[in-house]
Amino acid sequence: MFSDRQEAGRMLANELAGLSLHAPVILALPRGGVPVAAEIAKMLKAPLDLIIVRKVGAPGNPELAVAAIVDGDPPDVVLNREIVETYNLDDAALATLVKRERPELQRRRTLYRGSRSPLSITGKTAVLIDDGAATGTTMKVAIRALKRRSPLAIVVALPVAPPETVAELSHEADRVVCLAQPLHFRALSYYYRNFEQLEDNDVLVALDHSQAGRDIATNESRKAATGSSVTGYVKKKR
């Protein structure tokens, strides 16, 4: 059991640190994956970004995903072929269902990103994070969308998931790191002593803190580099 998402993130970061990841980019599934990913990004000194996924529900059964829209430039639509065939959906019907969900994806993108574009993962290691996974459906959709962005590798990192889900994700990603794999998986909240519900503002705060941390680290590196080659510099008063 984890005390909270932050502790789970630190434990995952310790595991990931031993993998010698090339140019890792930490990607969180909001909202629950963000506090986990923020700790990982901080400890690995890696950039943090989101991968925003919006489920497209089947007609009359919105909980059953026939497709998903994944944020990007442009957004990716990933189909669940089996469900599409079960419902005998043609291209026009699919287009209508997808169009219905685009405004919510855009709302979240505008809220979380503003004018920022998704970070490039081309030739880098995409590390996909959530606070846990029961079926792994959203994670699979995210992986398939990430593959279109030409990463060097995709690593999934989870605090907890059932072994069958880990096995399925292993077929999709290059590597899966999962700290706990209970045989009889319960509700995700069972595995955390503190599992508070997160709001949009929690996501924004985590992203701001991560960016501020990277800015400080970059400035310190520049100062160190300047200090090693230049002496006697005095900043002029304005």
matplotlib code that plots the C-alpha trace (Angstrom):
import matplotlib.pyplot as plt

x = [0.0, 1.2, 0.8, -0.2, 0.4, 3.6, 5.1, 4.2, 5.9, 9.1, 9.2, 8.6, 11.4, 13.8, 13.0, 13.2, 16.5, 18.1, 17.0, 19.4, 16.5, 17.6, 16.2, 13.1, 9.9, 7.4, 3.8, 1.0, -2.6, -4.7, -5.8, -4.6, -1.4, -0.1, 1.1, 2.8, 4.5, 5.5, 7.6, 9.2, 10.0, 11.5, 13.7, 14.8, 15.2, 13.0, 10.3, 6.7, 3.8, 0.3, -1.3, -5.0, -7.4, -11.1, -13.2, -15.8, -18.7, -20.8, -24.3, -26.5, -23.6, -21.3, -19.0, -18.0, -15.3, -15.6, -12.8, -10.7, -9.4, -5.8, -4.6, -2.0, -1.3, -3.7, -5.5, -5.3, -8.4, -7.8, -10.5, -11.5, -12.1, -13.8, -16.4, -16.9, -17.7, -19.9, -22.0, -21.7, -20.7, -19.9, -17.6, -20.4, -21.6, -18.1, -17.5, -20.6, -19.6, -16.1, -17.3, -19.5, -16.4, -14.0, -15.3, -14.5, -11.0, -10.5, -11.7, -9.2, -6.4, -7.1, -7.3, -4.2, -2.0, -3.1, -1.1, 1.6, 2.0, 2.7, 6.4, 8.2, 9.1, 10.7, 13.8, 13.2, 11.9, 8.2, 7.5, 3.7, 2.4, -0.9, -1.7, -2.8, -4.7, -7.5, -8.1, -5.4, -7.7, -6.9, -3.2, -3.3, -5.0, -2.3, 0.5, -0.9, -1.2, 2.3, 3.7, 2.6, 4.9, 8.1, 9.6, 12.7, 10.9, 7.7, 7.9, 4.8, 5.2, 2.4, 2.3, -0.3, -2.1, -3.4, -0.9, -3.1, -3.2, 0.6, 0.9, -1.4, 0.5, 3.8, 2.6, 1.9, 4.9, 8.6, 8.7, 6.3, 7.4, 4.7, 5.5, 2.6, 0.6, -2.1, -3.9, -7.2, -7.3, -9.6, -10.7, -7.6, -8.3, -7.7, -3.9, -3.5, -3.9, -4.6, -6.5, -8.1, -10.1, -8.1, -9.5, -8.3, -6.5, -4.4, -3.2, -2.3, -0.4, 1.7, 2.5, 3.5, 5.7, 7.4, 8.1, 9.4, 11.7, 13.1, 13.6, 15.6, 17.7, 18.4, 19.4, 21.7, 23.3, 23.9, 25.3, 27.6, 28.8, 29.3, 31.1, 33.5, 34.8, 34.2, 35.3, 34.9, 31.5, 29.3, 25.7, 25.1, 22.4, 19.5]
y = [0.0, 3.5, 6.5, 8.7, 9.2, 11.2, 8.3, 6.0, 8.3, 8.4, 4.6, 4.3, 6.9, 4.8, 1.8, 3.9, 5.5, 2.1, 1.6, 4.2, 5.7, 7.8, 11.3, 10.4, 12.5, 11.9, 11.7, 11.7, 10.6, 13.2, 13.6, 10.8, 10.2, 13.7, 13.7, 10.4, 11.7, 15.0, 13.1, 11.0, 14.0, 15.8, 12.9, 12.0, 15.7, 15.1, 17.2, 16.5, 16.6, 15.3, 12.8, 13.7, 10.9, 11.2, 8.1, 7.8, 5.7, 3.2, 4.2, 3.6, 2.4, 5.3, 3.4, 1.0, 2.6, 2.3, 4.7, 7.3, 10.7, 11.4, 15.0, 15.9, 18.1, 17.0, 14.8, 11.1, 8.9, 5.3, 2.8, -0.3, -2.5, -5.3, -3.0, -1.1, -4.4, -5.5, -2.4, -2.4, 1.2, 2.8, 5.7, 8.3, 6.9, 6.9, 10.4, 11.6, 9.9, 11.3, 14.8, 14.8, 14.3, 16.7, 19.8, 18.2, 17.2, 20.8, 22.1, 20.0, 20.8, 24.6, 24.4, 22.2, 23.4, 26.9, 27.7, 25.1, 22.2, 18.7, 18.0, 16.2, 12.6, 11.8, 9.7, 9.9, 7.6, 8.2, 7.2, 6.8, 7.2, 6.7, 6.1, 2.5, 0.5, -2.0, -3.0, -0.8, 0.3, 4.0, 3.1, 1.0, 3.7, 6.2, 3.8, 3.3, 7.1, 7.6, 5.2, 7.5, 10.2, 8.1, 7.7, 5.6, 3.5, 3.5, 2.6, 2.2, 2.9, 2.0, 1.8, -1.1, -3.2, -6.8, -9.2, -9.9, -6.1, -5.9, -8.8, -7.1, -3.8, -5.6, -6.5, -2.9, -1.1, -1.8, -2.2, -2.1, -1.3, -2.1, -2.0, -4.2, -6.8, -8.2, -11.3, -10.2, -6.6, -4.3, -0.7, 1.5, 3.5, 0.4, 0.6, 4.1, 5.4, 8.9, 8.8, 12.2, 13.1, 15.5, 18.6, 20.4, 22.9, 20.2, 19.3, 22.9, 23.4, 20.2, 21.3, 24.8, 23.5, 21.1, 23.9, 26.2, 23.4, 22.9, 26.6, 26.8, 23.9, 25.4, 28.7, 27.1, 25.1, 28.2, 30.0, 27.2, 27.1, 30.8, 30.8, 28.2, 30.3, 33.9, 35.6, 39.0, 39.6, 42.2, 42.7, 46.3, 48.2, 49.5]
z = [0.0, -0.8, 1.5, -1.5, -5.2, -4.5, -2.6, -5.4, -7.8, -5.8, -5.6, -9.4, -10.0, -8.1, -10.4, -13.5, -12.6, -12.9, -16.5, -18.2, -20.2, -23.2, -23.1, -21.1, -21.5, -18.6, -19.8, -17.4, -17.9, -16.0, -13.5, -11.2, -13.1, -12.7, -9.0, -9.7, -12.8, -11.3, -8.7, -11.4, -13.5, -10.6, -9.5, -13.1, -14.0, -17.1, -18.7, -17.8, -20.1, -20.4, -22.8, -22.8, -23.8, -24.4, -24.6, -27.4, -26.1, -28.0, -29.0, -25.9, -23.9, -23.2, -20.8, -23.6, -25.8, -29.5, -30.0, -28.2, -29.2, -28.1, -27.9, -30.5, -33.5, -35.0, -32.5, -33.1, -33.2, -32.2, -33.0, -31.0, -34.1, -32.2, -30.7, -34.0, -35.7, -32.9, -33.3, -37.1, -37.2, -40.6, -41.2, -40.9, -37.6, -36.2, -37.4, -35.6, -32.3, -32.5, -33.3, -30.2, -27.9, -29.6, -27.7, -24.3, -25.5, -26.7, -23.4, -21.5, -23.9, -23.6, -19.8, -19.3, -22.1, -23.1, -26.2, -25.6, -28.1, -26.8, -26.2, -29.0, -28.2, -31.5, -30.9, -27.1, -24.5, -23.7, -20.1, -19.7, -16.2, -14.3, -10.7, -11.5, -14.1, -13.8, -17.4, -19.0, -21.8, -21.6, -21.3, -24.5, -26.4, -25.3, -26.3, -29.8, -30.3, -29.0, -31.5, -34.2, -32.8, -33.4, -30.0, -29.5, -26.9, -24.8, -21.1, -19.0, -15.3, -12.8, -9.0, -9.2, -11.7, -12.0, -13.6, -16.6, -17.4, -17.0, -19.4, -22.0, -21.7, -22.2, -25.7, -26.5, -24.8, -25.0, -21.2, -18.3, -14.7, -12.1, -8.4, -7.2, -9.1, -6.8, -8.0, -6.8, -7.8, -5.8, -6.4, -7.0, -3.8, -1.8, -2.5, -1.2, 2.3, 0.9, -2.4, -2.7, -5.7, -7.9, -9.6, -12.8, -10.6, -9.1, -12.6, -13.4, -10.1, -10.7, -14.3, -13.1, -10.3, -12.7, -15.2, -12.5, -11.3, -14.8, -15.3, -12.0, -13.0, -16.4, -14.9, -12.3, -15.1, -17.1, -14.1, -13.4, -17.0, -17.0, -13.7, -14.8, -17.7, -16.6, -13.4, -12.0, -13.6, -11.9, -12.9, -13.8, -12.0, -14.1]

ax = plt.figure().add_subplot(projection="3d")
ax.plot(x, y, z, "-o")
ax.set_aspect("equal")
plt.show()
